[in-house]
Amino acid sequence: MKIKIPRLRIHSYILLAVIALSAAVSFIVWAVHFPGVRRTFVYESAASGSYSIESRYLVSDPEQGKIRNYIDELLLGPISEHCRPIFADGTCVLSCFRRNSVLYVEISDDFLLDDAEKTDFRKKCGLFKKNIIRNFPGIKQVVVFAGGNELFADDK
């Protein structure tokens, strides 16, 4: 018993070449416009006080720098409505720079808009620092300033 293999016509070869070429072009376009770098964000749950982790894709090469872009996103707050932001709404980064493995961040005074009696600023600042260190392993220490003064300098 002899198996007969069908022969393809020239039109079929051209069609296969066009499909392969479009798949290659599609893959290249996808690779160039990849969604970005995956970063994790840890926020405190509003109901239980436990922590909740969110993942987001951030731009691979932002104009203001990767760390500053991450901190801006972190200060915008959680996507989930069941979590509370780290600092009060309106808190923003005034300056941010890295020297060796230490990151210096100056935030606006708007973080003080939280109720001082109910808010543990030391815990919130610690969560802020842990988020940064978790996503950028080259950073070993984060120093946070507000109003020209270092926050919780005695925590070192």
N, C-alpha and C positions, 0 to 999 in steps of 0.2 A: 504494500500500500504506500503510495507516494503522496506526500503532502504538498499541495500546491500553494505557494506563497504569492499573494497578489502583488503585482507591480504597481508602484505609484506613478502617477503622471506628473509632469513638470509643474502643473498647477498646485498639486498637493505639496510638493517640496517648497514652493513659494509661500504657500499658506503657513506651513510649519515654520519657515524662516521668519515670517512676519510676526507670528505668535511668540516665538522665542525672543526676537528683538524687542517687542513691546513689553515682555516680562522683564527683560534686563533693564530697559529704560525705567519702568515702573519701580523696580527695586532700587535703582540709583537715586531717583527722585525721593523715595521714601527715606533712604539712608541720609540724604542731605537735610531733609526737613523732619528729622526724628523729633518726637515731642519734647525731648530735653532730658535733663538729669532728674532721677527720682530722689526726692528728699522726704524725710519723715519729720513730722511735727507732733510734739507731745503737748496735750492740753489737759487741764483739770476738768473732770466731769462736774457739771453744775449740780446734779442731784446727789451723787454719792461721795464726791471728793476724791474718787479714784482717778487714775490717769487714762486717757484715751489717745491712741496713736492714729494720725492721719498721714496718708501718703499723697504727695503731689508731684507733678512734673514741672520743673522750672527750666527756663531757657538755659541752653548749654553755655552760651557766651554772652551774658548781659553786659550792657554798657557800664553800669556802675560797679561791676565786679560780682563774683559768685557769692561771696559772704554777705555783702551788703544787700544783694537781691534776696537772699534767704532771710535775713533779719527783717527786711521790709515785709515779706510775706508772713513771717512769724508774728509781727506786730499787727498785721491786719486782722488776725484772729482765726478761729476755727471755721471750717465749712459747716460742721455739724452744729445744729442748734442746741444740742444737749451738752455742749462744752462751753466753758467761759474763756474769754481771751486772757492772755498772760497779764497784760497791763490794760488800763482804761483806754477806751476809744479815743483816738486823736494822738496817742503817743507815737512819736516818729523818731527816726534816727537823725541826729544832727551831724555826727561825724563817726567814722569807723575806719580804723587802720590797724594793720598787723605789723608787729615787730618781732621777728623770730617766731616763737611759738606762743606769743601773747597777743590777744586781740583786745584793742581798746575801743569801747563803744560809748558814745555820748548820746543819751536819749533826752527827749524834751521833758519838761516838767509836768506834762499832762498826765503822767502816770500817777501823780498825786491826787488826781480827781476821784480815785476810789475812796470809799469810806474808810478812814484810818482806823476806826475801832473794829471793824469787821474784817479788814484785809491784813493778811500776813505778807508784808512787802518783802521780807527776807526769803520766804518760801517762793514767792513769785520770781524774785531775782535769781534764786537758785535754779528754778525751772528754766528760765531764760538762758542761763549759762549752760545747763545740761543739754538743751536743744542744740546749741551751737557746737559744743564739743562732740556731741553724738554724730553730727553730720559732717564735721570737718576734723578728721583725726589728727591733722597736723597742728591743731590748736590745742594747747595743754592748759591754758588759763584764759579766762575772760574777765576783763576789768570794766565795770560799768560805771559811767559818770552821769550825773544829772545836775544841772545848774552849776557846773564847774567843780563839783565835789564827787569823790568816789563813794559809791553806795556800798555800805557794809564792808568797809576796809578791814575790819577786824576778823573777817571770815577766812583769812588766808591761812 
